[in-house]
Structures are given as C-alpha cells and as structure tokens.
C-alpha cells in the first residue's frame, strides 16, 4: 500500500490562493475549523459532566438557611381568651452525607463513566466522518479540475478538426483527400457535444468547490494529487483484526453495552437500604426587636436508614426495562460488528480494484494519445477517415476521465477503509498537530470537585454492593 508523502508544516499559513495546498494541510484546516467536529467536541465535554454529577452522590451537600417569622392570632375561636404572638428568626447551616447507598451511586457512576467513554468514541466517529468528507471534497475538486482540462483540450482539438475538415470540403483536392458534407456535420456535432460536456463539468466543479469551502472552510487553491493515505494495513486479515479492536462505532456500542449493564444494577440497587447522616448548626431568637444576647444556639443531628418494602412495582418495572435496554444494546453491538466487517471487506476490495483501474487507465490514456496522434497524421495522407479521428479522440477523452475517476475513487476508498479500522484520526493523519484530548476531558470531569469523604464512602458503597 502507498503512503502519503507530503508532510504538514505547522506555523505556515495555508493559504494564499496561488500556493500549493496539500491534502494534509486541508485536513488540518478541517480539523481546526469544521463546525460539526468542534460541536461534537463541545458535546463530548458536556456528556463527561455526567460522570462528575454521578459522583456527587458520594459527596456532602451543605446549605445555609435563614428564616424570619411573625404571627399573631387567638389561642382559640374565643377571642376573649387572649391572643398569642410568634416572633422569631433563625439561621443555620445544614449538611447531609450519604454513608451507604447499597451500590446505587456506585452503579450510577459506572453507567455515567461508560456513557462518557461512549461519547469519546462518538467523537472519534465524527472525526473520521469529517476527514472522509474532507478527503472526498479535496478529491472531488482535483478530479473535476482535471476533467475540466480534458474537456477544454477536447474542445480545442475538435475546433481545429472542424476547421481542417471544413477547409478540405470547401477546397476539394485530390480524391484521397476529399471529404463530404457528412464529415463536416459529424465533426460539428462532436464539437457541440464537447461544448455541452465542458459546460456540465464547469457546473460540477463549481458545486465541488462550494462543498470544499463548506467542509474545509477555505477556498481550494492549487491542489496536489496525493499518492495515497498513511496507515493502510498490508493484508485484509490484519484490517479485520484492527476493525474489531478499534472501529469507532463498534467501540461506542461496547461502551453503551457496559452502561446498560450498569443500569440494570442501578435499578436493582434501589431495593437495598440507604444510610444518610444529617447535621444542623445555627442560632434562633426574636426577630424584632433584634437582641443578639437573646439568641441561642441550636444543634441537631440525624442518622437515618431507609429500606424500601413496596412501591407499587415501580422498581421491578425499572429492572425489567433496564434488562430490555441491555438486550437492545447487545443487538446493536452485534450489528455494529457486522457493519464494521462489511465495511472492511467492501473498501478493501474497492482499494484493490481502484489501484488496478489506475494502472489500466494510465495504459489506456498512453495508448489513446498514441492512437490519436497517429490517426491525425494518417488522416492528412488520406489513410484515415473523419470517423476514425473522432473515434480515437473520443476514446482518449473517455480514458482520461476514467483515470481521473479511478484516482478519486481509490483515495476515497482508502479513506473509508481507514475509517472502518479506526485509523482515520488526527493522530494518524496529522501527527505534528496539537489535537483535542477526549480522555483528558473525561479525566478532568471525574476528578473535579473531589472531597475527602468521597474515597471511603465510594469504597464502602462498591464493597457492599
């Protein structure tokens, strides 16, 4: 397999329209500025916050409360008995700490971490999809520009051929050099067809350049043809093993399956006992008039144990629901595995066929150029007809277009193959570029807000479950 020879030089601006623009430079621009990819990075950070939120169940909650109360009314409905007045204010700090949740919080943390990892795999999948789109857009422009040159050359050649044939028709000449009105019309028809083909490829090129701007974010400059993409495996057997190990969607489904397994345990743990401690410290006294010396401290503490006995089948229903979701995740995992293997085989064959098509098209173009030149010379001596020359020209242009399509399709197939084995990533394509670290984002979320009590409470919660 071929490797990409160009090297990305960081710090050099991409971009004067006259400068050559490599595929790596275009991929770097897409990686730094594609809104789909940047949006998914933000979403990944948002999802990792679920890991921090789940851990809050092991941490204390502290709040400050202040109340003021005034009330006056009769002791009874008989006003003659007099009235009472309530006039007080209080302020206190309360703290609550879960000591044991029968593994409920521990399983919530397991599920949140698994889904955070799954979101990291979703980000990898989005990254490979953006790179696939960027490579396709790059190759679309290269192909269409090449085809545009082919159509221009075709039109120029046919225009000259029409002039030659028309001149011969008007001037007559030796019997071997004479042409008919049919020859003139035939040449003119081919020239008009070339004009239509040129207009069509211009419209196609405009659409390709617009897609290039949308995906990569800049105008396509002078693009260079890549020799291939780095990291292609040497055998289909190795490609299959790499896909099983690193395909982003398959890895995502594995993490989702881990999360649904934790969801089952989360639902089951609701049946267990929960132990909480709550403490209160504050002061209370008359609100008005305020007399500080009349305020007294109040201290309270509670340890509570709650054991569910019956709740209308709510918990059992949630357990059944979690198990069904887990079965769905298992089937999705199997579907992702099959799809990954299918993509590997399909794209591997596409790369092989594309490489063979490139070699065949190159030979066909070389043969077509030789044939057309020979026919044009022989036509001048009356050894070839107008139809022969036009047919040779048509074959040459078709071969040139086939070569452009084969180059395009092969590079795109290589990109899809790399994506299916988890190798169409910035770390593989842009080794010198500073990259977004999804693992670091998850680590920050898991360690942010740590409290001293978290470690022993978490250990007890996991051990008890």
N, C-alpha and C positions, 0 to 999 in steps of 0.2 A: 504494500500500500504506500501511496505517496504521502509526503509530509509537507506542511505549509512552510515555505522557505522564508517568507518575509517576517521581520521582527519588529514589534511595536516599540517605538522610541518615545518614552514618556517625556513630557515637557515640551514637545514640538507641537505647535498648533496644527490642527488638521485643517487646514482648510482654506488655503487660497484656491479659488476655483481652477487655477492653472496648474496647481501642484498635483502630482500623482497621489492617489488615495488608495491605500491597500485595504484588503478585507479586514485585517486586524484593526486598523485604525477605525474603520467603520463600526466594527463590533464594539470597540472601546467607547465610541460616541453613543452607541445604543445602550451600552451598559450604564453609562453615567447619566443618560438623559431620557431614556424611554419611560413615559409616564406609567405604562402598565407595570413595568418592573419596579419602579420606585414606589408605586402604590401598594404593590404586594409586599415590599419590604416593610412599609409602614403597618400593613395589616399583620404581618408576622410579629412585629413588636407588640401590637395590641393583643394578639392572641396569647403571647407569652405572659402577659399580665395576669391571665387566669391562674398561672402557677403561683404567682405571688398572692393572689386573692384566696386561693385554696389554703395556703399556709397560714393565713390569718386565723384560721380555726384553732391553731395551736398557741396563739399569742393572746395576751390580755387585752381587754378593752377598758379604757379609762375615760370617764366623763365628769364634767363639772356641772352641778345643778344648783340653781338659785330660785327660791320661791318666796313670795310675799303674799300674805293672806289677811283680809279683814272681813269680818262677818258679824252682823248684829241681828238678833231676832228673839222671839219669845221662847221661853222654855217649853210651853205647851200652847194649845189654842186659847187658853185663858190668859189674856194679856195682863190681868191683874196680878198674876204670879211673878211678873217681872220679865226682864229680858237678859240675854247673855251677849257678850261681845268677844269675838275671837280676833286677835290682833298679833300676828307673829310673822317672822321672816326666818328663813333658814338657807344655809349654803353648805354644800357638802361635795366631796369627791367620792365617786364610786368606782370600783374596779371589779371586773369579772374575768375569771380564768377557767377555761375548760381543763380539767385534770385528766379525764379519760372519756373517750367517745366510742369505745368498742370498735375502733378501727374506722369509724365513719369518716373522720377528717383524713386519716392516712390514705384511704381509698379514693377520696376526692382529689387528694394531691397526686396520686398515681394517675388518675384519669386526666387531670389537667396537664401534667407533665407529658403524658403520651400525646395528647392533642397538640401541645406546643411543639413537640418533635414532629408530628404530622404536618403542622403548618410550615415547619422548616423544609420538609420535603416538598410541600406545595410551592414554596418559593423556588426551590431547585427546578421544579417542573416548569414554573413560569419563566425562569431564566432560560431554560433550554428552548422553550417555545418562542421567546423573544429573539434568541440567537438564530433559531431556524427561520423566523420571519425576516430577520436582518440579512442572513445569507441569501435567502430566496430573493429579497429585494435587490441586493447587490448583483446577483447573477442575472436577474431579470433585466436590469439596465445594461449590463455587459452584453447579454445576448441580443437585446433589441438594438443597441448601437451597432453591433456587428452586422446584424441583418439589415439595418438601415444602409450601411456602407455597401452591402451586397446589392441591395435594390437600386442604389444610386449608380453603381458600376454597371448593373444590368441595363438600366435605362440609357446610360451614356453609350454603351455598346450597341444597343438596338437603334438608338437615334442615328449613329454613324452608319449602321447597316441599312437603315431605311434610305439614307441619302445616297449610298452606293447603288442600291437596287433601283431607286427612282432614276438616278442618272443613267444607269445602263438601259433602263426601259425607254427613257426619252431619246438616248443617243443611238440605240440599236447596237450594231457592232457585228463581229464575227458570229456565225451561227452558234458556236460553242459558248459564247459569252452573252447571248441574248436572254432576256427574262420576259416573263409575261405579266399582264396586269394582275393575275392571281398572285404572283410572287410579291408584287408591291403591296397588295392588300393584306396578304399574310404577314408581311413584316410590320405593316402599320398596326395590325391587330395586336401583335405581340408587344409592340411599343406601348400601345394604350393600356394593355394589361399590366405592363411594368409600371406605368404611372399610377394605376389603381393600387398595386401592391405597395408602392412607395408611400402613398397616402395612408394606407392602412397601418404600415409599420410605424409611421410617424405618430399616429394616434396611439398605438400600443406603447411606444416609447414614452410618450407624454404621461400615460397612466402609470407606467413603471417608475418614472422619475417622481411622480407625485406620491406613490407608495413608499419609495425610498425616503423621501422627506418625512413622511408620517412615522415610519418605523425608526429611522436612524437620527432624524432631527436636523439634517443639513442637506444642502444641495449636493447631488452627486457630481464630483469633479472628474478628473481623468482617472478612471478606474483601471486597475491592473488585474489581469487574469491569474487567479491562484492556481498553483499546481495541485493542491489537494488540502485536506484538513488533517491536523495532527491527532494522534491517538487512536487511529483505526487499528483494530485487532488483526493479527495475522491469520486467524482462522475463524470459521463460523462457530466452532465448538467453544473457543475462548470467548467469543462475543456472547454466546448464550449464557455462559457462566457469569460474565460481567453483568449482563442484564438481570439475572436472578439476584445478584448481590447488590446492584446499585441503581436499577431503574427507578427514577423518582416517584412515579405513580405507584409502583409496587411497594416501595419503601413507605410511602404515605399510607397505603392500605394496611401494612403491617402495624404501624403505629396506631392507626384507628382501631384495629383489632385489639391491641393492648388496652386502649382506652375503654372499649366496650366491655372487656373482661373486668376492668376495674369498676365500671358502672354496676355490674352485677353485684360485686362485693359491697359497693356503696349502698345499694338498695337493701341487701341482706343485713348490713350492719345497723340499720335503723331499728332492728328488733332488740338490740343489745342495750345494756344500761349506759347511762351517761352521768358523769360526775362533774359538778361545777362548784367552784368556790367564788363567793362574792363578799366584798368588804366595803364598808362605808365609814367615812370620817368627815365630820362637819361641825357646824355650830348652829344654835337656834335661840331666838329671843324675840322680844317685842319689836314690831316693825316701826311703830311710831308712838311716841317719840323714841328715837334711837338712843339706847343707853348700852354702851358696849359692855359695862360691867355686869349687866343682867344676862348676857348671852352665855350659854352653857354648851360644852362640847357634847357631841353625840357620836358614838362609835357603834358599829354593827358588823356582824359577820355571819355568813350563812354557807354551809356546805350542803348541797342538795344532790340526791341520787334519783334519777328518773328511769323507770323500767316500763316500757310500753307493754300493755297486755292485749288490747284490742283497739282497732281503729277503723272498723268497717271495711276490712280487706284492702285498705289503701297500700300498705307496704307490700303485701303479697302480689297485688296487681303491678306495682312498680318493679318487683323482681321478675315477674313474667315478661313484662315489657322490655326490661334490660336484656333478658336472655334472647328474646326475638331480635332485638337490635344487634346483639352479638352474632347471631346466626346470619343476619344480613351482611354484617361486616366480614364474616368468613367467606361468604359467597362473593362479595366484592373483591376480596383478596385473591380468590381463585381466578376471577375474571381478569383482574389486573395482571396476574401471572401469565395467563394465556395470551392476553393482548401484547405483553412485552415480548414473548417468544415469537408471536406472529410478526411484530414489527421488525425484530432482528432478522428473521428469515427473509421477509419481503425486501427490506432495504439492503441486506447483504447481496441478494440476487440483483437488485437494481444497480448497485455499485459495480458488480462484476459485468453485467450487461452493458452498463454505461461506458466502462473502460474499453470493452470490445468495440462498442459502437464508435467511440472516438477514433480508435485506430482504423476502423473500416472507413469512416467518413474522411479522415485525412488522406487515405489512399485514393478514395473516390474523388476528392477535390483535386488531388495532383493529377490523376488520370483525366478528369474533366477539363482541367486547364490545358493539358497537352492536346487533348482531342479538339477542343475549340480552336486553339491556335492552328493546328494542322488543317482543320476544315476551312478556316478562313483563307489560309494560303491556297489550298486546293480549289476553293471557290473562285479565287482570282484567275486560275487557269482553266476554269470551266469543268473541273473534275468533281465538284460537289454542287448540289442544288441548294436553293434558298432554304428549303425544308431541313436539309442536313445541318446547316449552320444554326438555324433557330432551335433545332432539337438539341444540338450539342450545348448551346448556351443555356437552354432550359435545364438540362441535366446538371450542368456545372452549378447553376444557382441553387438548385434543389440540394445538391451535395453540400454546398457551403452553409445553407440554412440547417441542414441535418447536423453538420459539425457543431454549429452554434448551440443547437438544442441538446446535443449529446453532452457537450461540456457543461451546460447549465444543469441538465438533469442529473449528471453524475455528482457534481458538487452538492446539490440539494439532497440527493440520496445519501451521500456521506454524512451530511448534517443530521439527517433523520436517523441514520444508523448510530451515530454518536449519541444522539438524544436518547435512543432506546436503551443504550447501555450505561447511561448516566455520565457520559464524558463530554457532553456539550455544555460545559460550565466555564465560568470566567477563569477558574483556576487552571483549566486545561488549555483554553484558547488565548488567555491574556495573562501569562504567568508574572509579568512585571507590574501589573496594575493593582493598585490598592483596592481591595474587594470588601464588600459588605459581609460581616461575620454573623450569621444567624445563630450559631452556637453561643457566641459571646452575649447576644441579646437575651437568650434563654438563661444563661448563667446569671446575668445581672438580675433578671426577674426572680430567679429562685433564691438569691441571696439578699435581695433588697428588703429592708425592714426587719432583719433578724433580731430576735430578742433572746436574752439569756435562758428564759424558761422554755424556749421552743425545743431545744435539744432533748432534755429529759422527758418532756411531755410527748414529743414525737416518738421517742424510743419506747415509752410505755404504751402508746397507742398502737404502734406497729406490733410490739411483742404480744400484747393482749389479744389482738385480732388473730 
